[in-house]
C-alpha cells in the first residue's frame, strides 16, 4: 500500500476521508482502489465507495470521437461527489 493511502487509513472522520478522496490523484485511486475500498467500507463511508466507483468509471471510460467523456459518466461522478460531500457534512454536523 502506498504511503498516501496510509493517510486515508489514519483519517478519523468522514470529513477527513472525503477531503482525501477529492484531493487524491487519479492514478493513486486506480492503482490502490481495492485498499481504498476496504478502508472506506470499514469506516462506514458508503458514499465514499460510490465516489470511488464513479471516479474509476470516469478515468477508465472510452472517450467520444471529439475527446470528451460521455455525459452519463460525468454526471454519475458529479452526483457521487455531491453524495460524498453530503455524507461528510452530515458527519461533521452530527459530531457537534
C-alpha positions as CSV (number, residue, x, y, z in Angstrom):
1,X,0.0,0.0,0.0
2,X,1.3,3.4,-0.9
3,X,2.1,5.9,1.9
4,X,-0.5,8.3,0.6
5,X,-3.2,5.6,1.2
6,X,-1.9,5.3,4.8
7,X,-3.1,8.9,5.3
8,X,-6.6,7.8,4.4
9,X,-6.3,4.8,6.7
10,X,-5.3,7.1,9.6
11,X,-8.2,9.5,9.0
12,X,-10.6,9.6,11.9
13,X,-13.6,11.4,10.4
14,X,-15.7,11.0,7.3
15,X,-14.9,14.7,6.5
16,X,-11.1,13.9,6.5
17,X,-11.7,10.9,4.3
18,X,-13.8,12.9,1.8
19,X,-11.2,15.6,1.6
20,X,-8.6,12.9,1.0
21,X,-10.7,11.4,-1.8
22,X,-11.3,14.7,-3.5
23,X,-7.5,15.6,-3.4
24,X,-6.2,12.1,-4.3
25,X,-4.6,11.8,-7.8
26,X,-6.5,9.6,-10.2
27,X,-3.5,7.3,-10.7
28,X,-3.5,6.5,-6.9
29,X,-7.2,5.8,-7.0
30,X,-6.8,3.4,-10.0
31,X,-3.7,1.7,-8.5
32,X,-4.9,1.3,-4.9
33,X,-8.7,1.1,-5.4
34,X,-9.0,-2.2,-3.6
35,X,-7.2,-0.9,-0.5
36,X,-9.1,2.4,-0.7
37,X,-12.4,0.5,-1.0
38,X,-11.6,-1.7,2.1
39,X,-10.7,1.4,4.2
40,X,-13.9,3.2,3.2
41,X,-16.1,0.1,3.8
42,X,-14.5,-0.5,7.2
43,X,-15.1,3.2,8.2
44,X,-18.7,3.0,7.1
45,X,-18.3,5.8,4.5
46,X,-20.5,4.1,1.9
47,X,-20.8,7.4,-0.1
48,X,-17.0,7.2,-0.4
49,X,-17.3,3.8,-2.0
50,X,-19.8,5.2,-4.5
51,X,-17.5,8.1,-5.3
52,X,-14.6,5.7,-5.7
53,X,-16.5,3.6,-8.2
54,X,-17.7,6.7,-10.1
55,X,-14.1,8.1,-10.4
56,X,-12.9,4.7,-11.7
57,X,-15.6,4.8,-14.3
58,X,-14.7,8.3,-15.2
59,X,-11.0,7.6,-15.6
60,X,-11.5,4.4,-17.5
61,X,-14.3,5.5,-19.8
62,X,-13.9,5.3,-23.5
63,X,-13.8,8.8,-24.9
64,X,-16.1,10.1,-27.6
65,X,-14.7,10.9,-31.0
66,X,-14.4,14.6,-30.0
67,X,-12.3,13.6,-27.0
68,X,-15.0,14.3,-24.4
69,X,-16.4,11.9,-21.9
70,X,-19.9,10.5,-22.1
71,X,-22.3,12.8,-20.2
72,X,-23.7,9.8,-18.3
73,X,-20.3,9.0,-16.9
74,X,-19.5,12.6,-16.0
75,X,-23.0,13.1,-14.4
76,X,-22.6,9.9,-12.3
77,X,-19.2,11.2,-11.0
78,X,-20.8,14.6,-10.1
79,X,-23.7,13.0,-8.3
80,X,-21.4,10.7,-6.4
81,X,-19.3,13.7,-5.4
82,X,-22.4,15.6,-4.1
83,X,-23.4,12.5,-2.1
84,X,-19.9,12.3,-0.6
85,X,-20.0,16.0,0.3
86,X,-23.4,15.5,2.0
87,X,-22.1,12.5,3.9
88,X,-19.1,14.4,5.1
89,X,-21.2,17.4,6.1
90,X,-23.6,15.2,8.0
91,X,-20.8,13.5,9.9
92,X,-19.4,17.0,10.9
93,X,-22.9,18.3,11.9
94,X,-23.6,15.0,13.8
95,X,-20.4,15.4,15.8
96,X,-21.2,18.9,17.0
